[in-house]
Each structure stands twice: as C-alpha cells, then as structure tokens.
Amino acid sequence: MRTVSAFSNDLLNLNGGYIILGIKTDDKGNPVLPPEGLDNYDRDKIQREIVGECKGKISPEYIPLVSQETYQDKTILVIWAPGGDNRPYEAPKKGGHSGRGYHVRSGSATIEATGDIKRQLIEQTAKIPFDDRRSLTGKVENISPVLVKKFLKDVKSYFSRDVISNIRQIYRDMKIVVPVNSHEVPKNIALLFFSEDPEEFFNGAHIEVVQFGDDAGDLIEEKEFQGPLNQQIKSCLNYLNSLGGSLLQKVPGQAEVEKTVPYPYEAMEEALVNAVYHRSYESTPEPVKVYLYPDRMEIISYPGPVAGIQLNNFEPGQSVPQVPARNRRIGELLKELRLAEGRGTGVPKIRRRMQENGSPAAKFDFDETRTYFRVTLPVHPKYRILHTLRTASHLWAIGDKDQV
C-alpha cells in the first residue's frame, strides 16, 4: 500500500510503476525464475484485499489497477499504479507508527518523504504535466482506433485483442480519456500519439529537417515529418539513416572489416527521441529541428532543460540528475515502444556510440534563459569530403556551376 502511494505520487513524473506479486527476488534484486507464482493462493481474495486496503487507507482515495497474468505457465498479479491526478497521496507510516505520511520511490525502495524531498513532492505535485491533462479542444472522436490498435500490437499488449469490440473501455484502461461532467474528453497524450494530425491541436508538433551546403546557410533541402509522435520519430530516423551510407575498410593485420557511418544510428535515435520527449507542447510553436551541415548534425528542441539540470551535467564523466520530467506520459509510451528509457542513460549512450564509431565527441548546450537545448553530433571525419563531393554533384545537376 505504501509502494502504491509512492508510485501514485510520481515524484519524477515517470507515470508511476508496477508491483508484481508471485516472483521472488534474490539478494541483488534479480528475479528468481522460473516464478513460484500464486496458483496455490486465492487470487480473487488477494485482489479484493489490495483494492480495499488502498481505497480505505490512502488519502485522497486512490485505487490501482490489479490484473492476473500468466508468466512462464504461472499465475502472477500485476498492480499498476500510475501517477495520480490528486497527488500528493498519504498512506499509513511504516512499522505500526501512528499517522500517515507521504511516500516516494528512491531507486528500488519505497521511503517516507521528509525534509527537502517532502517539499519537492508538494511543489511538484501541485501541477499535472501538460501531456497528462485533458484536452481543451479535442474530442474522443479525434482518437483513431486504428492508431491505438497498431500501438497496442507494437507493444504486444493483450488489450489489442479487444480494441475494436470495446474501444471506449480500452481508452479508459489506457488512461487516455478523462470523464468531464456527463461525457469523456481525450487527454493531450491521446492526441499526440493517436490522432492523425497532432499539429491540429498543438502548434509546432512536428520535426523539421534542414540540410545546408555550408555554414553560410546555403539551403539544399528541407523536409517535415508530421503525424503521431512515434511515427514522426521513426520516419525521421529512417530518412537520416538513408543519407549517409557506410564505409567499409580493410585494416592490415585484422580479419574483420572496419565499418564506419557518418552518424551512429543509436546516437541519432537517442538525441531525437530525447528532443521529442523533453520539449514542451504547451506553448512552444517551434518544432524539433534537425540541422545538417557538412561537418555536423544539430538536433534542437524548445525550451531548454527543466530546472535542476545544469550545463556542467553534460560534461564527460558527469551525470544528469534525476529531476522531474516535463512529460510523463510521452516518456511512458516511448518506453513501451522501446524508444526511450527515462533513466538518464541517453547522454552516456550517445557518447559511447560516437566513440565506438571513431567520431568526435558529441556536444550538449543550452542558453542561460533555457530557451533551447541542442545536441551536436560531429560527422565522422571520412565523410566530410564525401559530403563536399555530393553537394558539388547536386549543384552541378541543377546548373549552379558558380557554386561548384
């Protein structure tokens, strides 16, 4: 019950978490498999007790979702406790102490929030993240059942079996709609992921890719990627990945052929996903921008990082602190699609992939007023001459011989 309340308080805006009953862990926190399961227990009684305890002892009232699942031929119970709309929540204190307390997750532990953590919790929970709020302009009819079904199929959800026969209930179970008076309206997250054109509701909700011939702004090509956020990301990455190709080089004294690319796919993926994940959709009309220069790729999002993140956190050897995310539901759905992790692993992964490719180190920067955040990926040195030749070929083809 305390862990349920801790997940519902959602201190870092990760949209809560899951509790699994029926699988033991060892002293290092790893699951002991095959699972023992709960087949010898009265599982219906356990579910009733969980719901009853949470309903009666968590304040304000909060009821998690509890479901029976089969894993490796054993029955387990999964408790889903998403971030609550009425947080912060209180639950009885540990060890039989009288009174209630606020609880949060710290790593893999549930702890009582005291001191600065309690203050941060109360300040953070005073505002529901924009992507989890109800839409002021959209209608449930703007949600595409086709897109919902495709998403559920991609994440291998059992919901996908019933998506057509009971679509409204699926929306409720996914928590992408909210009741208002006598009807339901979509949440912003529903329109960002499951409407055909999110930009109809959120100005600037697309990705813009611009390719330059030089630093002076000689424009070669401009392209926009629109549609649901996850489709934008995938389409844009496919486009970027198609531009460079790869170089294979035989290294003397080495059996394996050395392969290099202009930009490692995983580095581009992390930078682009983070830009879409952490930008604001509330009042920023600027799209995510990808600028391609002869010697680098810049991925820019607006505004800059949330409070608590400093520029020196992006220096080699440093780590980005775990501060509350700007968009908890976007992060949740991207994690379901395995496009994001939400655990501060993006920056180290970008550095590692650039180094493994033999590329110069990535750079991260934002201005003092935090109006933007930029990731710069330098191109692999071998590709600078190739880019120059391709640019000259393009200019020759269109008849601009002076520039050639």
C-alpha positions as CSV (number, residue, x, y, z in Angstrom):
1,M,0.0,0.0,0.0
2,R,2.8,2.4,0.8
3,T,4.5,1.5,-2.5
4,V,1.3,2.1,-4.4
5,S,1.0,5.5,-2.8
6,A,4.7,6.2,-3.7
7,F,4.1,5.3,-7.3
8,S,0.9,7.4,-7.4
9,N,2.9,10.4,-6.0
10,D,5.2,10.1,-9.1
11,L,7.9,12.4,-7.8
12,L,10.0,12.2,-11.1
13,N,7.0,12.3,-13.5
14,L,7.7,8.8,-14.8
15,N,3.9,7.9,-14.5
16,G,4.2,5.6,-11.6
17,G,5.2,2.0,-11.8
18,Y,4.3,-1.7,-11.4
19,I,4.3,-4.1,-8.4
20,I,4.5,-7.8,-9.3
21,L,3.3,-10.5,-6.8
22,G,4.4,-14.1,-7.3
23,I,8.0,-13.7,-8.3
24,K,10.8,-13.8,-5.7
25,T,14.0,-11.8,-6.0
26,D,17.5,-12.7,-4.8
27,D,19.7,-10.6,-2.6
28,K,20.7,-8.5,-5.6
29,G,17.2,-7.7,-6.7
30,N,17.2,-10.1,-9.7
31,P,14.1,-12.2,-10.3
32,V,14.3,-15.9,-9.4
33,L,13.0,-17.8,-12.4
34,P,11.0,-19.8,-13.2
35,P,8.5,-18.0,-11.0
36,E,6.8,-19.6,-8.0
37,G,3.5,-18.0,-8.9
38,L,0.3,-17.6,-7.0
39,D,-1.5,-20.7,-8.2
40,N,-1.9,-22.0,-4.7
41,Y,-3.4,-18.8,-3.4
42,D,-6.9,-17.3,-3.5
43,R,-6.1,-14.7,-6.1
44,D,-9.5,-13.1,-6.2
45,K,-9.4,-12.6,-2.4
46,I,-5.9,-11.0,-2.7
47,Q,-7.2,-8.6,-5.3
48,R,-10.1,-7.6,-3.2
49,E,-7.9,-7.0,-0.2
50,I,-5.4,-4.9,-2.2
51,V,-8.2,-2.7,-3.6
52,G,-9.9,-2.5,-0.2
53,E,-6.8,-1.5,1.7
54,C,-5.8,1.1,-0.8
55,K,-9.3,2.6,-1.0
56,G,-9.7,2.8,2.7
57,K,-6.2,3.9,3.8
58,I,-4.7,6.0,1.0
59,S,-5.8,9.7,1.1
60,P,-7.1,11.1,-1.1
61,E,-8.8,7.9,-2.4
62,Y,-6.6,6.1,-4.9
63,I,-7.3,2.7,-6.4
64,P,-4.6,0.9,-8.5
65,L,-5.3,-1.4,-11.4
66,V,-4.8,-5.1,-10.5
67,S,-4.7,-7.9,-13.1
68,Q,-3.9,-11.6,-13.2
69,E,-1.3,-12.5,-15.8
70,T,0.3,-15.8,-16.8
71,Y,4.1,-15.8,-17.0
72,Q,6.1,-19.0,-17.7
73,D,2.9,-21.0,-17.0
74,K,2.5,-19.5,-13.6
75,T,-0.2,-17.0,-12.4
76,I,1.1,-13.7,-11.1
77,L,-0.6,-10.5,-10.0
78,V,0.4,-7.2,-11.5
79,I,-0.5,-3.9,-9.8
80,W,-0.3,-0.8,-12.0
81,A,-0.1,2.4,-10.0
82,P,0.1,5.3,-12.5
83,G,0.7,8.9,-11.3
84,G,-2.5,10.2,-9.7
85,D,-4.4,13.4,-10.6
86,N,-4.9,14.3,-7.0
87,R,-1.4,13.8,-5.7
88,P,0.2,14.0,-3.2
89,Y,-1.2,10.9,-1.5
90,E,-0.7,9.8,2.1
91,A,-0.6,6.3,3.4
92,P,-0.1,4.8,6.9
93,K,3.5,5.0,8.1
94,K,5.8,2.0,8.3
95,G,6.3,-0.1,11.4
96,G,2.9,0.5,13.0
97,H,3.6,4.1,13.8
98,S,0.5,6.3,14.1
99,G,-0.5,8.8,11.5
100,R,0.0,9.0,7.8
101,G,3.0,10.1,5.7
102,Y,3.9,10.8,2.1
103,H,6.0,8.2,0.4
104,V,8.1,8.2,-2.8
105,R,10.3,5.8,-4.7
106,S,14.0,6.1,-4.3
107,G,15.7,3.6,-6.7
108,S,14.2,0.3,-5.9
109,A,13.0,1.3,-2.4
110,T,9.9,3.0,-1.0
111,I,10.7,5.7,1.5
112,E,8.8,8.2,3.5
113,A,9.2,11.7,2.1
114,T,10.6,14.1,4.7
115,G,12.5,17.4,4.6
116,D,13.6,18.6,1.2
117,I,12.1,15.5,-0.6
118,K,8.7,16.3,1.0
119,R,8.9,19.9,0.0
120,Q,9.9,18.9,-3.6
121,L,7.0,16.5,-3.7
122,I,4.4,19.0,-2.6
123,E,5.7,21.6,-5.1
124,Q,6.0,19.2,-8.0
125,T,2.6,17.6,-7.5
126,A,0.8,20.9,-7.4
127,K,0.7,20.8,-11.3
128,I,-0.3,17.9,-13.6
129,P,2.1,17.6,-16.5
130,F,0.6,19.1,-19.7
131,D,0.6,15.8,-21.6
132,D,-1.5,14.2,-18.9
133,R,-4.1,16.9,-18.8
134,R,-7.4,16.8,-20.5
135,S,-7.6,18.5,-23.9
136,L,-9.5,21.8,-24.1
137,T,-10.1,21.5,-27.9
138,G,-10.1,17.8,-28.9
139,K,-12.9,15.2,-28.9
140,V,-12.8,11.5,-28.3
141,E,-13.7,11.1,-31.9
142,N,-10.3,12.6,-32.8
143,I,-8.7,9.5,-31.4
144,S,-8.0,6.9,-34.2
145,P,-8.9,3.3,-33.2
146,V,-6.6,2.2,-36.0
147,L,-3.6,4.0,-34.4
148,V,-4.5,2.7,-30.9
149,K,-4.7,-0.9,-32.2
150,K,-1.4,-0.5,-34.0
151,F,0.3,0.8,-30.9
152,L,-1.1,-2.0,-28.7
153,K,0.1,-4.5,-31.2
154,D,3.6,-3.0,-31.4
155,V,3.9,-3.2,-27.6
156,K,2.4,-6.7,-27.5
157,S,-0.4,-5.7,-25.2
158,Y,-3.3,-8.1,-24.6
159,F,-5.6,-5.0,-24.9
160,S,-5.1,-5.3,-28.7
161,R,-7.5,-8.3,-28.8
162,D,-10.5,-6.3,-27.7
163,V,-9.6,-2.9,-29.2
164,I,-12.4,-2.9,-31.8
165,S,-15.2,-4.5,-29.8
166,N,-14.8,-2.3,-26.7
167,I,-12.9,0.7,-27.8
168,R,-14.1,3.2,-25.2
169,Q,-13.2,0.9,-22.4
170,I,-9.7,0.4,-23.9
171,Y,-9.3,4.2,-23.9
172,R,-10.3,4.2,-20.2
173,D,-7.9,1.4,-19.3
174,M,-5.1,3.2,-21.2
175,K,-6.0,6.4,-19.3
176,I,-6.0,8.5,-22.4
177,V,-9.5,9.8,-21.8
178,V,-11.0,11.5,-18.7
179,P,-14.6,12.0,-17.6
180,V,-15.9,15.6,-17.6
181,N,-19.4,16.0,-16.3
182,S,-21.6,13.6,-18.3
183,H,-19.1,12.8,-21.1
184,E,-15.5,12.0,-21.8
185,V,-12.7,14.0,-23.4
186,P,-9.3,13.0,-24.6
187,K,-6.1,13.7,-22.7
188,N,-3.4,15.6,-24.5
189,I,-1.3,12.4,-24.7
190,A,-4.1,10.8,-26.7
191,L,-4.0,13.5,-29.4
192,L,-0.2,13.5,-29.5
193,F,0.1,9.7,-30.2
194,F,-3.3,8.6,-31.5
195,S,-4.6,11.4,-33.7
196,E,-3.8,11.6,-37.4
197,D,-2.6,15.2,-37.1
198,P,-1.4,16.3,-33.6
199,E,-0.4,19.7,-35.0
200,E,-4.2,20.4,-35.4
201,F,-4.2,20.7,-31.6
202,F,-0.5,21.5,-30.7
203,N,1.2,24.1,-32.9
204,G,4.7,23.1,-33.9
205,A,4.2,19.4,-33.0
206,H,6.4,18.1,-35.9
207,I,10.1,17.5,-36.8
208,E,11.8,19.7,-39.3
209,V,15.0,18.6,-41.1
210,V,17.1,21.1,-43.0
211,Q,20.2,20.3,-45.0
212,F,22.7,23.1,-45.6
213,G,25.6,23.1,-48.1
214,D,27.8,25.3,-45.8
215,D,27.7,27.3,-42.6
216,A,26.6,30.4,-44.5
217,G,23.1,28.9,-44.8
218,D,23.1,27.6,-48.4
219,L,19.9,25.6,-48.3
220,I,20.0,22.2,-50.1
221,E,16.8,20.5,-48.9
222,E,14.1,21.0,-46.3
223,K,11.7,18.2,-45.1
224,E,9.0,17.9,-42.4
225,F,7.8,14.9,-40.5
226,Q,4.3,15.0,-39.2
227,G,1.7,12.7,-37.7
228,P,1.7,10.8,-34.3
229,L,4.9,11.4,-32.4
230,N,6.2,7.9,-32.6
231,Q,5.7,7.8,-36.3
232,Q,7.5,11.1,-36.7
233,I,10.5,9.7,-34.8
234,K,10.7,6.5,-36.9
235,S,10.2,8.3,-40.2
236,C,12.8,10.9,-39.4
237,L,15.3,8.4,-38.3
238,N,14.8,6.3,-41.4
239,Y,15.4,9.4,-43.5
240,L,18.5,10.5,-41.6
241,N,19.9,7.0,-41.8
242,S,19.4,6.8,-45.5
243,L,21.5,9.9,-46.2
244,G,25.0,8.7,-45.3
245,G,25.5,5.1,-46.1
246,S,28.6,3.4,-44.6
247,L,32.2,2.9,-45.3
248,L,34.0,-0.5,-45.2
249,Q,37.7,-0.5,-44.8
250,K,40.1,-3.5,-44.5
251,V,42.6,-2.9,-41.7
252,P,46.1,-4.5,-42.1
253,G,46.6,-7.4,-39.6
254,Q,42.9,-7.6,-38.7
255,A,40.4,-10.2,-40.1
256,E,37.3,-8.0,-39.5
257,V,36.4,-5.2,-41.9
258,E,36.2,-1.9,-40.1
259,K,32.8,-0.2,-40.7
260,T,32.1,3.4,-40.0
261,V,29.0,5.6,-40.6
262,P,28.7,9.4,-40.7
263,Y,26.5,9.3,-37.5
264,P,25.8,6.2,-35.4
265,Y,22.1,5.3,-35.6
266,E,21.8,4.8,-31.8
267,A,23.3,8.3,-31.2
268,M,20.8,9.9,-33.6
269,E,18.0,7.9,-32.1
270,E,18.8,8.9,-28.5
271,A,19.2,12.6,-29.4
272,L,16.0,12.8,-31.5
273,V,13.9,10.8,-29.0
274,N,15.0,13.0,-26.2
275,A,14.2,16.1,-28.2
276,V,10.6,14.9,-28.8
277,Y,10.3,13.6,-25.2
278,H,11.6,16.6,-23.3
279,R,10.3,19.5,-25.4
280,S,7.2,21.5,-24.4
281,Y,3.9,21.1,-26.3
282,E,2.1,23.6,-24.1
283,S,3.1,27.0,-25.5
284,T,6.1,26.5,-27.8
285,P,5.3,26.9,-31.5
286,E,8.8,25.8,-32.6
287,P,9.2,22.3,-34.0
288,V,12.0,20.0,-33.1
289,K,14.7,21.0,-35.6
290,V,17.5,18.8,-37.2
291,Y,20.1,20.9,-39.0
292,L,22.5,19.0,-41.3
293,Y,25.8,20.8,-42.0
294,P,28.8,19.4,-43.9
295,D,30.6,18.7,-40.6
296,R,27.9,18.1,-38.1
297,M,24.3,17.4,-37.2
298,E,22.4,19.6,-34.7
299,I,19.2,18.4,-33.0
300,I,17.4,21.3,-31.3
301,S,14.3,21.3,-29.1
302,Y,12.4,24.1,-27.3
303,P,12.5,25.1,-24.5
304,G,15.7,24.1,-22.7
305,P,16.0,21.6,-19.8
306,V,13.8,21.8,-16.7
307,A,15.1,23.4,-13.5
308,G,17.7,21.3,-11.7
309,I,19.8,20.4,-14.7
310,Q,23.0,22.4,-15.3
311,L,25.3,22.7,-18.3
312,N,28.2,21.0,-16.5
313,N,26.0,17.9,-16.0
314,F,26.7,17.2,-19.7
315,E,30.4,17.3,-19.4
316,P,32.4,14.0,-19.8
317,G,32.4,12.0,-16.5
318,Q,29.3,13.8,-15.2
319,S,25.7,12.6,-14.9
320,V,22.4,14.2,-15.5
321,P,20.5,14.4,-12.2
322,Q,17.1,12.6,-11.8
323,V,14.8,15.6,-11.8
324,P,11.0,15.5,-12.6
325,A,10.4,15.1,-16.3
326,R,8.4,17.6,-18.3
327,N,6.2,15.0,-20.0
328,R,5.5,11.8,-18.0
329,R,3.0,10.2,-20.4
330,I,5.1,10.8,-23.5
331,G,8.0,9.1,-21.8
332,E,5.8,6.2,-20.7
333,L,4.6,5.4,-24.2
334,L,8.0,5.8,-25.7
335,K,9.4,3.4,-23.2
336,E,6.6,0.9,-24.1
337,L,7.8,1.2,-27.7
338,R,11.4,0.7,-26.5
339,L,12.4,4.1,-27.9
340,A,13.2,5.7,-24.5
341,E,14.4,4.5,-21.1
342,G,13.7,7.6,-19.0
343,R,16.5,6.8,-16.6
344,G,19.2,9.4,-17.7
345,T,21.0,6.8,-19.8
346,G,20.7,8.8,-23.1
347,V,23.7,11.1,-22.8
348,P,26.2,8.3,-21.9
349,K,24.8,6.1,-24.7
350,I,25.3,8.9,-27.2
351,R,28.9,9.4,-26.0
352,R,29.6,5.7,-26.2
353,R,28.2,5.2,-29.7
354,M,30.1,8.2,-31.1
355,Q,33.4,6.9,-29.6
356,E,32.8,3.3,-30.9
357,N,32.3,4.8,-34.4
358,G,35.5,6.7,-34.2
359,S,33.6,10.0,-34.3
360,P,34.5,13.2,-32.5
361,A,32.7,13.6,-29.1
362,A,29.1,14.9,-29.1
363,K,28.3,18.3,-27.6
364,F,25.4,19.5,-25.5
365,D,24.5,23.1,-24.8
366,F,21.6,25.5,-23.9
367,D,21.5,29.2,-23.2
368,E,21.2,30.9,-19.8
369,T,17.5,31.5,-20.2
370,R,16.9,27.9,-21.2
371,T,15.1,28.8,-24.5
372,Y,16.6,25.8,-26.3
373,F,18.5,22.6,-25.9
374,R,21.0,21.5,-28.6
375,V,22.8,18.2,-29.2
376,T,25.6,18.4,-31.8
377,L,26.9,15.3,-33.4
378,P,30.1,15.9,-35.4
379,V,30.3,13.9,-38.6
380,H,32.9,11.1,-38.9
381,P,36.0,12.8,-40.5
382,K,35.9,10.4,-43.5
383,Y,32.5,11.7,-44.6
384,R,33.4,15.4,-44.8
385,I,35.0,15.0,-48.2
386,L,32.1,12.8,-49.4
387,H,29.6,15.4,-48.3
388,T,31.5,18.1,-50.3
389,L,31.5,15.9,-53.4
390,R,27.8,15.2,-53.1
391,T,27.0,18.8,-52.6
392,A,29.0,19.7,-55.7
393,S,27.3,17.0,-57.7
394,H,23.9,18.3,-56.6
395,L,24.7,21.9,-57.5
396,W,26.1,20.8,-60.9
397,A,22.9,18.8,-61.6
398,I,20.8,21.9,-61.0
399,G,23.1,24.1,-63.1
400,D,24.7,26.2,-60.4
401,K,28.2,25.9,-61.7
402,D,29.4,29.1,-60.0
403,Q,28.8,27.5,-56.6
404,V,30.5,24.3,-57.8
